[in-house]
């Protein structure tokens, strides 16, 4: 990887890692649904010129938008809202990788070798270890919500693998425009006071909303798409594990998270399992097929 591209992926990891802190700041004043709605409305304004119908792909595009957009972020922000420990959320959301691997077996009929099965088991085992930490056990709802968020992202990832001829900005535009209306509708039905609260929110909260929209999505996702067009997934994916590590670092240094022995051991297990999955070797070519 060239130095400029290495700098780009490090920037992406930095942006994604800091996004957990920013999200926690925002949910101090806004609900998870309200935050998710504003996030994607801001993104829609920027990406509207890229919105276009992609024939034969729209059903999958909608599934990706709902799962990786509205559902994933609403559950993740909700987890941040009720959890006192940002580090746990940063680690737990990495379960999207083993979830996606499991779904690829049943949906895409992909082959998973024993190493990846071991990685999946270790990942989930790490989350179990974290869940029984006294600092986390009293607020297991947060862990449950982040697991759902990871599952939603995994469904979107597997569906995205089936897309063809959909540009990254077009996909991001559809994710944005299909995510904020249901969030605002649900907010209006169950949390109508949030609309007034959002207009009374501090500049820090609105800065956090802007960061989650433009930093995490435009810089993070577009940068990652750019790199995946030029390098193998097996090279790029392991480096992205720096993002949750940075999330933990920011949680401890900026938010005052307490890292207990269980959280450290469970976190290392989860990240190690994800690394094993990400470092899988591509299948060997079939000599008969090449003949």
C-alpha positions as CSV (number, residue, x, y, z in Angstrom):
1,X,0.0,0.0,0.0
2,X,1.4,3.4,-1.0
3,X,2.1,6.0,1.7
4,X,-0.8,8.2,0.5
5,X,-3.3,5.3,0.5
6,X,-2.0,4.2,3.9
7,X,-2.5,7.7,5.2
8,X,-6.1,7.6,3.8
9,X,-7.0,4.3,5.5
10,X,-5.5,5.7,8.8
11,X,-7.7,8.8,8.4
12,X,-10.7,6.6,7.8
13,X,-10.0,4.6,11.0
14,X,-9.5,7.9,12.9
15,X,-12.8,9.3,11.7
16,X,-14.7,6.1,12.5
17,X,-13.1,5.7,15.9
18,X,-13.9,9.3,16.9
19,X,-17.5,8.8,15.6
20,X,-18.3,6.9,18.8
21,X,-17.4,9.9,20.9
22,X,-19.3,12.2,18.6
23,X,-22.4,10.0,18.7
24,X,-22.3,9.8,22.5
25,X,-22.2,13.6,22.6
26,X,-25.2,14.0,20.3
27,X,-27.4,11.5,22.1
28,X,-27.0,13.5,25.3
29,X,-29.5,16.0,23.8
30,X,-31.2,14.1,21.0
31,X,-32.9,10.7,20.8
32,X,-31.4,8.0,18.7
33,X,-34.2,8.3,16.1
34,X,-34.0,12.1,15.9
35,X,-30.2,12.0,15.6
36,X,-30.4,9.4,12.8
37,X,-33.1,11.4,11.0
38,X,-31.1,14.6,11.0
39,X,-27.9,12.8,10.1
40,X,-29.4,11.4,6.9
41,X,-31.3,14.5,6.0
42,X,-28.0,16.5,6.0
43,X,-26.4,13.8,3.9
44,X,-29.4,13.8,1.5
45,X,-28.8,17.5,0.8
46,X,-25.3,16.9,-0.3
47,X,-25.9,13.6,-2.3
48,X,-29.1,14.5,-4.0
49,X,-27.4,15.1,-7.4
50,X,-26.2,11.5,-7.4
51,X,-29.7,10.0,-6.9
52,X,-30.8,7.9,-9.8
53,X,-32.8,4.8,-10.5
54,X,-30.7,1.7,-11.1
55,X,-32.7,-0.7,-13.2
56,X,-32.9,-4.3,-11.7
57,X,-31.2,-3.3,-8.5
58,X,-33.7,-1.2,-6.6
59,X,-35.1,-3.9,-4.3
60,X,-31.6,-4.6,-3.0
61,X,-30.7,-0.9,-2.8
62,X,-33.8,-0.4,-0.6
63,X,-32.8,-3.3,1.7
64,X,-29.2,-1.9,2.0
65,X,-30.6,1.5,2.8
66,X,-33.0,0.4,5.5
67,X,-30.6,-2.0,7.2
68,X,-27.2,-0.2,6.9
69,X,-28.8,3.2,7.1
70,X,-31.8,3.8,9.4
71,X,-31.8,0.5,11.3
72,X,-28.1,0.2,11.9
73,X,-27.5,3.8,13.1
74,X,-30.7,4.1,15.1
75,X,-29.8,1.0,17.1
76,X,-26.2,2.0,17.5
77,X,-27.0,5.5,18.7
78,X,-29.6,4.0,21.0
79,X,-26.9,1.7,22.5
80,X,-24.6,4.7,23.0
81,X,-27.5,6.6,24.6
82,X,-28.1,4.1,27.4
83,X,-24.5,2.8,27.8
84,X,-22.0,4.5,30.1
85,X,-19.1,2.7,28.4
86,X,-18.4,3.8,24.8
87,X,-15.6,1.3,24.5
88,X,-18.0,-1.6,24.8
89,X,-20.1,-0.3,22.0
90,X,-17.1,0.3,19.8
91,X,-16.1,-3.3,20.2
92,X,-19.6,-4.8,20.0
93,X,-20.4,-3.3,16.7
94,X,-17.6,-5.3,15.1
95,X,-19.8,-8.3,15.3
96,X,-21.1,-7.2,11.9
97,X,-18.1,-9.1,10.4
98,X,-19.0,-12.6,11.9
99,X,-22.7,-11.9,11.3
100,X,-22.0,-11.1,7.7
101,X,-19.9,-14.3,7.4
102,X,-22.7,-16.4,8.8
103,X,-25.3,-14.8,6.5
104,X,-23.0,-15.3,3.5
105,X,-23.2,-19.1,4.1
106,X,-27.0,-19.2,4.1
107,X,-27.7,-16.5,1.6
108,X,-24.8,-16.6,-0.8
109,X,-23.8,-20.3,-0.3
110,X,-20.2,-19.2,0.4
111,X,-17.8,-21.7,1.9
112,X,-16.5,-21.1,5.4
113,X,-13.5,-23.1,6.5
114,X,-12.7,-24.1,10.0
115,X,-10.5,-21.1,10.7
116,X,-13.3,-18.7,10.0
117,X,-15.7,-20.8,12.1
118,X,-13.2,-20.5,14.9
119,X,-13.0,-16.7,14.3
120,X,-16.8,-16.5,14.6
121,X,-16.8,-18.5,17.8
122,X,-14.0,-16.4,19.4
123,X,-15.8,-13.2,18.4
124,X,-19.1,-14.1,20.0
125,X,-17.2,-15.5,23.0
126,X,-15.5,-12.2,23.5
127,X,-18.9,-10.4,23.6
128,X,-20.2,-12.9,26.1
129,X,-17.1,-12.2,28.3
130,X,-17.7,-8.5,28.1
131,X,-21.5,-8.9,28.8
132,X,-20.8,-10.5,32.2
133,X,-18.5,-7.7,33.4
134,X,-20.1,-5.9,36.3
135,X,-19.7,-2.6,34.6
136,X,-21.7,-3.8,31.6
137,X,-24.1,-6.4,33.2
138,X,-26.2,-3.7,34.8
139,X,-26.9,-2.2,31.4
140,X,-27.2,-5.2,29.1
141,X,-29.8,-3.4,27.0
142,X,-27.0,-1.4,25.5
143,X,-25.1,-4.5,24.5
144,X,-28.3,-6.0,23.1
145,X,-29.0,-2.9,21.0
146,X,-25.4,-2.9,19.6
147,X,-25.7,-6.6,18.6
148,X,-28.9,-5.8,16.7
149,X,-27.1,-2.8,15.1
150,X,-24.3,-5.2,14.0
151,X,-26.8,-7.7,12.6
152,X,-28.5,-4.9,10.6
153,X,-25.1,-3.8,9.1
154,X,-24.3,-7.5,8.3
155,X,-27.6,-7.9,6.4
156,X,-26.8,-4.8,4.4
157,X,-23.3,-6.0,3.7
158,X,-24.4,-9.3,2.3
159,X,-27.1,-7.6,0.2
160,X,-24.5,-5.1,-1.0
161,X,-22.4,-8.0,-2.3
162,X,-25.3,-8.8,-4.7
163,X,-25.4,-5.3,-6.2
164,X,-24.1,-4.7,-9.7
165,X,-23.6,-1.3,-11.4
166,X,-24.4,0.9,-8.4
167,X,-21.9,3.7,-7.8
168,X,-20.8,4.5,-4.2
169,X,-22.3,8.0,-4.3
170,X,-25.6,6.7,-5.8
171,X,-25.9,4.0,-3.1
172,X,-25.1,6.5,-0.4
173,X,-27.7,8.9,-1.8
174,X,-30.4,6.2,-1.6
175,X,-29.3,5.2,1.9
176,X,-29.7,8.8,3.0
177,X,-33.0,9.6,1.3
178,X,-34.7,6.4,2.5
179,X,-33.4,6.6,6.1
180,X,-34.6,10.0,7.4
181,X,-38.3,9.8,6.5
182,X,-39.1,6.7,8.7
183,X,-36.9,8.1,11.5
184,X,-38.8,11.4,11.5
185,X,-42.1,9.6,11.2
186,X,-41.4,7.3,14.2
187,X,-40.1,10.3,16.2
188,X,-43.3,12.2,15.5
189,X,-45.4,9.2,16.6
190,X,-43.4,8.3,19.8
191,X,-41.2,11.3,20.6
192,X,-42.8,14.5,19.2
193,X,-41.1,16.7,21.7
194,X,-37.7,15.8,20.0
195,X,-38.4,18.2,17.1
196,X,-38.5,21.1,19.5
197,X,-35.5,19.7,21.4
198,X,-33.5,19.5,18.2
199,X,-33.9,23.2,17.4
200,X,-32.9,24.0,21.0
201,X,-29.9,21.8,20.9
202,X,-26.4,23.3,21.5
203,X,-23.9,24.0,18.7
204,X,-21.8,21.1,20.0
205,X,-24.7,18.7,19.4
206,X,-25.3,20.1,15.9
207,X,-21.6,19.8,15.2
208,X,-21.8,16.2,16.3
209,X,-24.7,15.6,13.9
210,X,-22.7,17.1,11.0
211,X,-19.7,15.0,11.9
212,X,-21.6,11.8,11.8
213,X,-23.1,12.7,8.5
214,X,-20.2,14.1,6.6
215,X,-17.2,12.6,8.4
216,X,-18.3,9.0,9.0
217,X,-20.2,8.7,5.7
218,X,-18.5,10.9,3.1
219,X,-14.9,10.6,4.4
220,X,-15.2,7.1,5.9
221,X,-17.3,5.1,3.5
222,X,-16.2,6.8,0.3
223,X,-12.6,6.5,1.3
224,X,-13.0,2.8,2.1
225,X,-14.8,2.2,-1.2
226,X,-11.9,4.0,-3.0
227,X,-9.3,1.7,-1.3
228,X,-11.3,-1.5,-1.9
229,X,-11.2,-0.7,-5.6
230,X,-7.4,-0.8,-5.5
231,X,-6.5,-3.4,-2.9
232,X,-7.6,-6.8,-1.8
233,X,-10.1,-7.0,1.0
234,X,-7.7,-9.2,2.9
235,X,-5.2,-6.3,3.0
236,X,-7.7,-3.5,3.8
237,X,-10.0,-5.2,6.3
238,X,-7.5,-6.0,9.0
239,X,-6.3,-2.4,9.1
240,X,-9.8,-1.2,9.8
241,X,-9.7,-2.9,13.1
242,X,-7.7,0.1,14.2
243,X,-11.1,2.0,14.2
244,X,-12.6,0.2,17.3
245,X,-9.1,0.4,19.0
246,X,-9.2,4.1,18.5
247,X,-12.8,4.1,19.7
248,X,-11.7,2.5,22.9
249,X,-8.8,4.9,23.2
250,X,-11.0,7.9,22.8
251,X,-13.6,6.4,25.2
252,X,-10.9,6.0,27.9
253,X,-9.1,9.3,27.4
254,X,-11.9,11.6,26.5
255,X,-15.0,10.1,28.1
256,X,-13.5,8.4,31.1
257,X,-14.4,4.8,30.3
258,X,-13.2,2.2,32.8
259,X,-11.4,-0.7,31.2
260,X,-11.8,-3.7,33.4
261,X,-10.0,-7.0,32.9
262,X,-13.1,-8.7,31.4
263,X,-13.6,-5.8,29.0
264,X,-10.0,-6.0,27.9
265,X,-10.0,-9.8,27.5
266,X,-13.4,-9.9,25.8
267,X,-12.4,-7.0,23.5
268,X,-9.2,-8.7,22.5
269,X,-11.1,-12.0,21.8
270,X,-13.7,-10.2,19.6
271,X,-11.1,-8.3,17.6
272,X,-8.9,-11.4,17.3
273,X,-11.9,-13.3,16.0
274,X,-12.7,-10.6,13.5
275,X,-9.1,-10.5,12.4
276,X,-9.1,-14.3,11.7
277,X,-12.2,-13.9,9.6
278,X,-10.7,-10.9,7.7
279,X,-7.4,-12.7,7.0
280,X,-9.0,-15.7,5.3
281,X,-7.2,-16.9,2.3
282,X,-8.9,-16.8,-1.1
283,X,-9.9,-20.2,-2.4
284,X,-7.3,-21.9,-4.5
285,X,-8.0,-22.0,-8.3
286,X,-9.5,-25.1,-9.7
287,X,-6.9,-26.6,-12.1
288,X,-9.6,-28.3,-14.0
289,X,-11.4,-25.0,-14.5
290,X,-8.3,-23.4,-15.8
291,X,-7.5,-26.2,-18.3
